[in-house]
Amino acid sequence: MKATTRIYLDAMLQNIKSVSFFTFLGVLIARLGASDFEIALSNSLPALFCALSLAFLTRQLPVTRTVFLTSGYVRQFAFICMALSVLLPNPVPVLLAFWSVNAVSVIVTSAQQPAIMRRVIEPDRFPTLFSRIKMIALFITTFGGLLIGYALDATDRLFPYNYVVSMLIGCLSTFTGMSLIAGLAPRERTPIRLRWMRPFQECDRNLWWMALNNAGIYMTPPLFTIYHVKVLHLSNTQIAYFVVTSGIVSAIALPLVRKLMERYGTMRIYAVALLGMAACALPYGWISHYGLLVAAQAWTGLTMAVCDVATQTRMMEEAGKHKAEMAYFSDFQLVMQLGMAIGPLIGGALLQWMPMPACFAVIAIFRIAVVLSRAMWPNPSNKAGKRKPVGLAAP
């Protein structure tokens, strides 16, 4: 099987997993009686354990088929335990515990997969590859999200068993996809010697800036869940339409976005998408009309898709400049996961001190300020230490 075929099939299967396992997991946790803090923690805790894994474990593991498969087996075990924990009397703490175990293993495969792909794919093909992967993701999430949402509402009398079945479908999908990528990994046997290694050695200020943007992005997901489920009492099908509309809009717009990236640069388009996302979040807490919510989520989904493609493209573009490639991939994922871990906790903390509309407004203003702060950095290429304002593009 061709390498690109394996990669595209894995993308399809991993997105089936995302739809059937994670799209409505926040809804499930809220319906199981989780507090606002537990909802915020469910968004933060997995990313925190991903960061810990990246800092002290992932960078030390060789890129081999054995390591990739072993992490996949641990990941599968944790996924199954997450699905079955829903049937326990007090499921939320157990679900979060196994979600954390899953995070430690899933980040190993996530960090190693780009290194595997760099061995079999030419660098100039990455923008097209990631764009097509994103298109596959949009197609699966658009139609799969609607299908799963409708199925969960139609079988609501079986709650929570209907969610368990959906999650088990995700378990099978993710393991099959992981096995396809494992076939591309080197088969040599490399001894593993774990020792203390200092993280953040491959980080530069652009990477820290992107991590800060990531923290701003992930301040809103727990607020979305609380607002949609606890305040507006939306059904799974109504939430699924958010996924459908954002998927359709993103699928139409991404080919144009790819051309804009090639013309104006990845980081400029990344910054514009961040500003667009923040502007949409600014009035969100005052919006209750369902049609406006759909439009806002469609725009948020589009800008998020642009940020995902830009982030992946940037990571692969910069990898060739680093001698310690695996350390670079680990550090890149580490700082992004730190942003994902800190963001939801800040969003949840704000909700304890101010009303929902004010939380969205404060977060949006923070995100706009972070993006614009990039334009104030001096250009390191200037001679004699002269400071010259630069645009939002990376130097």
C-alpha positions as CSV (number, residue, x, y, z in Angstrom):
1,M,0.0,0.0,0.0
2,K,1.3,3.5,-0.9
3,A,2.5,5.7,1.9
4,T,0.0,8.4,1.0
5,T,-2.8,5.9,0.9
6,R,-2.0,4.8,4.4
7,I,-1.8,8.4,5.7
8,Y,-5.2,9.3,4.1
9,L,-6.9,6.1,5.4
10,D,-5.5,6.8,8.9
11,A,-6.8,10.4,8.6
12,M,-10.3,9.0,7.8
13,L,-10.2,6.5,10.7
14,Q,-8.8,8.9,13.2
15,N,-11.6,11.4,12.4
16,I,-14.2,8.7,12.7
17,K,-12.8,8.2,16.2
18,S,-12.9,11.9,16.9
19,V,-16.6,12.1,15.9
20,S,-17.8,9.0,17.6
21,F,-15.7,9.3,20.7
22,F,-14.9,13.0,21.4
23,T,-17.4,15.3,19.7
24,F,-20.1,14.6,22.2
25,L,-17.8,13.6,25.1
26,G,-18.2,17.0,26.7
27,V,-22.0,16.7,26.5
28,L,-21.8,13.2,28.1
29,I,-19.6,14.5,31.0
30,A,-22.0,17.4,31.5
31,R,-25.1,15.1,31.5
32,L,-23.3,12.7,33.9
33,G,-23.5,15.5,36.5
34,A,-20.1,17.0,36.2
35,S,-19.5,20.4,37.8
36,D,-18.2,23.4,35.9
37,F,-14.8,22.8,37.3
38,E,-14.8,19.2,36.2
39,I,-15.9,20.2,32.7
40,A,-12.9,22.7,32.6
41,L,-10.7,20.0,34.0
42,S,-11.8,17.5,31.3
43,N,-10.5,20.0,28.7
44,S,-7.2,20.7,30.6
45,L,-6.1,17.5,32.2
46,P,-5.4,15.4,29.0
47,A,-3.3,18.2,27.6
48,L,-1.4,18.6,30.8
49,F,-0.5,14.9,30.8
50,C,0.4,15.2,27.1
51,A,2.8,17.9,28.1
52,L,4.4,15.9,30.9
53,S,4.8,12.9,28.5
54,L,6.5,15.2,25.9
55,A,8.8,16.8,28.5
56,F,10.2,13.7,30.0
57,L,9.3,10.6,28.0
58,T,8.4,11.1,24.3
59,R,11.7,12.8,23.2
60,Q,13.7,9.8,24.5
61,L,11.9,7.1,22.6
62,P,13.3,6.0,19.2
63,V,11.1,6.2,16.2
64,T,10.5,2.5,15.6
65,R,7.5,0.3,14.8
66,T,7.8,-1.4,18.2
67,V,7.5,1.9,20.2
68,F,4.7,3.2,17.9
69,L,2.7,0.0,18.3
70,T,3.3,-0.3,22.1
71,S,2.0,3.2,22.7
72,G,-0.9,2.3,20.5
73,Y,-1.8,-0.7,22.6
74,V,-1.7,1.4,25.8
75,R,-3.8,4.0,24.1
76,Q,-6.4,1.4,23.1
77,F,-6.6,0.0,26.6
78,A,-7.2,3.5,28.0
79,F,-9.9,4.2,25.3
80,I,-11.8,1.1,26.2
81,C,-11.6,1.9,29.9
82,M,-12.9,5.4,29.3
83,A,-15.8,4.0,27.4
84,L,-16.7,1.4,30.0
85,S,-16.2,3.8,33.0
86,V,-19.4,5.6,32.0
87,L,-21.3,2.6,33.4
88,L,-19.9,3.2,36.9
89,P,-21.9,4.9,39.7
90,N,-19.5,7.9,39.9
91,P,-17.9,7.8,36.4
92,V,-16.4,11.3,36.0
93,P,-13.2,10.9,38.1
94,V,-12.5,7.4,36.6
95,L,-13.1,8.7,33.1
96,L,-10.7,11.6,33.6
97,A,-8.1,9.3,35.1
98,F,-8.1,7.0,32.1
99,W,-8.2,10.0,29.8
100,S,-5.0,11.1,31.4
101,V,-3.4,7.7,30.8
102,N,-4.6,7.9,27.2
103,A,-2.9,11.3,26.8
104,V,0.5,10.0,27.9
105,S,0.4,7.3,25.2
106,V,-1.4,9.2,22.4
107,I,1.2,12.0,22.4
108,V,3.9,9.4,21.7
109,T,2.2,8.4,18.5
110,S,1.3,12.0,17.7
111,A,4.9,13.2,18.1
112,Q,6.4,10.2,16.2
113,Q,4.0,10.3,13.3
114,P,5.4,13.5,11.8
115,A,8.9,12.0,12.0
116,I,7.7,8.9,10.2
117,M,6.0,10.9,7.6
118,R,9.1,13.0,6.9
119,R,10.9,9.7,6.0
120,V,8.4,8.8,3.3
121,I,7.0,12.1,2.0
122,E,8.9,14.9,0.2
123,P,8.9,18.2,2.1
124,D,7.4,20.2,-0.8
125,R,4.3,17.9,-0.6
126,F,3.4,18.7,3.0
127,P,1.1,21.7,2.3
128,T,-1.0,19.6,-0.1
129,L,-0.9,16.6,2.1
130,F,-2.1,18.5,5.2
131,S,-4.7,20.3,3.2
132,R,-6.1,17.0,1.9
133,I,-6.0,15.5,5.4
134,K,-8.0,18.5,6.7
135,M,-10.5,18.0,3.9
136,I,-11.0,14.4,4.8
137,A,-11.4,15.5,8.4
138,L,-14.0,18.0,7.5
139,F,-16.0,15.5,5.4
140,I,-16.0,12.9,8.2
141,T,-16.9,15.4,10.9
142,T,-19.5,17.1,8.9
143,F,-21.6,14.0,8.0
144,G,-20.4,11.8,10.9
145,G,-21.2,14.4,13.5
146,L,-24.7,14.8,12.2
147,L,-25.2,11.0,12.0
148,I,-23.8,10.4,15.5
149,G,-25.7,13.3,17.0
150,Y,-29.0,12.1,15.5
151,A,-28.4,8.5,16.6
152,L,-27.6,9.6,20.2
153,D,-30.8,11.6,20.4
154,A,-32.9,8.8,18.8
155,T,-31.6,6.4,21.4
156,D,-31.6,8.7,24.4
157,R,-33.8,6.3,26.3
158,L,-30.8,4.0,26.5
159,F,-28.5,6.6,28.1
160,P,-25.6,6.2,28.8
161,Y,-25.3,2.9,26.9
162,N,-25.8,4.7,23.6
163,Y,-22.7,6.8,24.3
164,V,-20.7,3.6,25.2
165,V,-21.5,2.0,21.8
166,S,-20.5,5.2,20.0
167,M,-17.2,5.3,22.0
168,L,-16.4,1.7,21.2
169,I,-16.7,2.4,17.5
170,G,-14.1,5.1,18.0
171,C,-11.8,2.6,19.8
172,L,-11.9,0.3,16.8
173,S,-11.3,3.1,14.3
174,T,-8.3,4.6,16.1
175,F,-6.5,1.3,16.5
176,T,-7.0,0.4,12.9
177,G,-5.6,3.7,11.7
178,M,-2.6,3.5,14.1
179,S,-1.8,0.1,12.7
180,L,-1.6,1.5,9.1
181,I,0.9,4.2,10.2
182,A,2.9,1.7,12.1
183,G,3.6,-0.1,8.8
184,L,5.6,2.9,7.7
185,A,7.8,3.1,10.8
186,P,11.4,1.7,10.8
187,R,11.6,-1.9,12.0
188,E,15.0,-1.7,13.6
189,R,15.5,-2.6,17.2
190,T,16.9,0.4,19.2
191,P,17.6,0.1,22.9
192,I,15.7,2.5,25.1
193,R,17.7,4.3,27.8
194,L,15.6,6.7,29.8
195,R,17.4,9.6,31.5
196,W,16.8,13.2,32.5
197,M,16.6,15.5,29.5
198,R,16.0,19.2,29.6
199,P,12.9,20.2,27.7
200,F,12.4,23.4,25.6
201,Q,15.9,23.2,24.0
202,E,14.5,23.6,20.5
203,C,12.0,26.4,21.3
204,D,12.2,29.9,19.9
205,R,10.1,32.9,20.5
206,N,7.8,32.2,17.6
207,L,7.0,28.8,19.0
208,W,6.2,30.4,22.4
209,W,4.0,33.0,20.7
210,M,2.0,30.2,19.0
211,A,1.7,28.4,22.3
212,L,0.2,31.5,23.9
213,N,-2.2,31.8,21.0
214,N,-3.1,28.1,21.6
215,A,-3.9,28.9,25.3
216,G,-6.2,31.7,24.1
217,I,-8.0,29.3,21.7
218,Y,-8.6,26.7,24.3
219,M,-10.0,29.0,26.9
220,T,-13.4,28.9,25.2
221,P,-14.2,25.1,24.6
222,P,-15.3,24.5,28.3
223,L,-17.4,27.7,28.1
224,F,-19.0,26.5,24.9
225,T,-19.9,23.2,26.5
226,I,-21.4,24.9,29.6
227,Y,-23.2,27.5,27.6
228,H,-24.7,25.1,25.1
229,V,-25.6,22.3,27.4
230,K,-26.3,23.8,30.8
231,V,-27.5,27.3,29.8
232,L,-29.2,26.8,26.4
233,H,-30.0,23.1,26.9
234,L,-29.2,22.2,23.3
235,S,-29.6,18.6,22.1
236,N,-26.9,16.4,20.5
237,T,-28.5,17.0,17.1
238,Q,-28.4,20.8,17.5
239,I,-24.8,20.6,18.5
240,A,-24.1,18.3,15.6
241,Y,-25.3,21.0,13.2
242,F,-22.5,23.2,14.5
243,V,-20.0,20.6,13.2
244,V,-21.9,20.2,10.0
245,T,-22.0,23.9,9.1
246,S,-18.4,24.5,10.1
247,G,-17.3,21.5,8.1
248,I,-19.1,22.6,4.9
249,V,-17.8,26.2,5.2
250,S,-14.2,25.0,5.9
251,A,-14.3,22.4,3.0
252,I,-15.3,25.2,0.6
253,A,-12.8,27.7,1.9
254,L,-9.7,25.6,2.6
255,P,-8.5,25.3,-1.0
256,L,-8.5,29.1,-1.3
257,V,-6.8,29.4,2.1
258,R,-4.0,27.1,0.9
259,K,-3.3,29.3,-2.1
260,L,-3.3,32.4,0.2
261,M,-0.7,30.6,2.5
262,E,1.5,30.0,-0.6
263,R,1.2,33.6,-1.6
264,Y,1.3,35.5,1.6
265,G,3.0,33.1,4.0
266,T,1.8,30.6,6.5
267,M,2.2,32.8,9.6
268,R,0.3,35.8,8.1
269,I,-2.7,33.7,7.3
270,Y,-2.4,32.0,10.8
271,A,-2.5,35.5,12.4
272,V,-5.5,36.6,10.4
273,A,-7.4,33.4,11.3
274,L,-6.7,34.0,15.0
275,L,-8.0,37.5,14.8
276,G,-11.2,36.3,13.1
277,M,-11.7,33.7,15.7
278,A,-11.3,36.1,18.6
279,A,-13.7,38.6,17.0
280,C,-16.4,35.9,16.8
281,A,-15.9,35.0,20.5
282,L,-16.2,38.6,21.6
283,P,-20.1,38.8,21.6
284,Y,-20.7,35.1,21.9
285,G,-22.1,35.1,25.5
286,W,-24.9,37.4,24.4
287,I,-26.0,35.2,21.5
288,S,-28.9,32.9,22.2
289,H,-30.7,32.7,18.8
290,Y,-29.9,29.3,17.3
291,G,-29.3,30.5,13.8
292,L,-26.7,33.0,15.0
293,L,-25.1,30.3,17.1
294,V,-24.7,28.1,14.0
295,A,-23.2,31.0,12.0
296,A,-20.8,31.8,14.8
297,Q,-19.7,28.2,15.2
298,A,-19.3,27.8,11.4
299,W,-16.9,30.8,11.4
300,T,-15.1,29.5,14.5
301,G,-14.7,26.1,12.8
302,L,-13.3,27.6,9.7
303,T,-10.7,29.7,11.5
304,M,-9.8,26.8,13.7
305,A,-9.2,24.6,10.6
306,V,-7.0,27.3,9.1
307,C,-5.0,27.5,12.3
308,D,-4.6,23.7,12.4
309,V,-3.3,23.5,8.8
310,A,-1.0,26.5,9.4
311,T,0.4,25.0,12.6
312,Q,1.1,21.6,11.0
313,T,2.7,23.3,8.0
314,R,4.9,25.5,10.2
315,M,6.0,22.5,12.2
316,M,7.1,20.6,9.2
317,E,8.7,23.6,7.6
318,E,10.9,24.3,10.6
319,A,11.9,20.7,11.3
320,G,14.6,20.7,8.7
321,K,16.4,23.6,10.6
322,H,16.9,21.5,13.7
323,K,19.5,18.8,14.1
324,A,17.6,17.0,16.9
325,E,14.5,16.4,14.9
326,M,12.6,14.3,17.5
327,A,13.5,16.8,20.2
328,Y,12.1,19.6,18.0
329,F,8.8,17.7,17.4
330,S,8.5,16.9,21.1
331,D,9.1,20.6,22.1
332,F,6.7,21.8,19.5
333,Q,4.0,19.5,20.7
334,L,5.0,20.3,24.3
335,V,4.4,24.0,24.2
336,M,1.2,23.6,22.2
337,Q,-0.1,21.1,24.8
338,L,0.8,23.4,27.6
339,G,-1.3,26.1,26.0
340,M,-4.1,23.6,25.6
341,A,-3.8,22.6,29.3
342,I,-3.6,26.2,30.7
343,G,-6.4,27.7,28.5
344,P,-9.4,25.7,29.8
345,L,-8.4,26.2,33.5
346,I,-8.3,30.0,32.9
347,G,-11.6,29.9,31.1
348,G,-13.1,27.9,34.0
349,A,-11.6,30.2,36.6
350,L,-13.0,33.3,34.8
351,L,-16.5,31.7,35.0
352,Q,-16.2,31.7,38.8
353,W,-15.6,35.4,38.9
354,M,-17.8,36.9,36.2
355,P,-20.9,36.1,34.1
356,M,-20.6,34.1,30.9
357,P,-20.8,37.1,28.4
358,A,-18.0,38.9,30.2
359,C,-15.8,35.7,30.1
360,F,-16.1,35.5,26.3
361,A,-15.3,39.2,26.0
362,V,-12.3,39.1,28.2
363,I,-10.9,36.0,26.4
364,A,-11.4,37.6,23.0
365,I,-9.6,40.8,24.0
366,F,-6.7,38.8,25.4
367,R,-6.4,36.8,22.2
368,I,-6.5,39.9,20.0
369,A,-3.8,41.4,22.2
370,V,-1.5,38.4,21.9
371,V,-1.8,38.3,18.1
372,L,-1.1,42.0,17.7
373,S,1.9,41.8,20.1
374,R,3.8,39.9,17.4
375,A,3.9,43.0,15.3
376,M,5.8,44.8,18.0
377,W,8.8,42.4,17.9
378,P,12.0,43.7,16.5
379,N,13.4,42.2,13.3
380,P,16.4,40.0,14.3
381,S,17.9,40.4,10.9
382,N,18.4,44.2,11.4
383,K,22.0,45.1,11.8
384,A,23.5,47.1,14.7
385,G,20.6,46.2,17.0
386,K,18.2,48.7,15.3
387,R,14.6,48.0,15.9
388,K,12.3,48.0,13.0
389,P,8.6,47.1,13.3
390,V,7.7,43.9,11.4
391,G,4.4,42.4,10.3
392,L,2.7,39.3,11.6
393,A,4.7,37.0,9.5
394,A,7.5,35.0,11.2
395,P,11.1,36.2,10.5
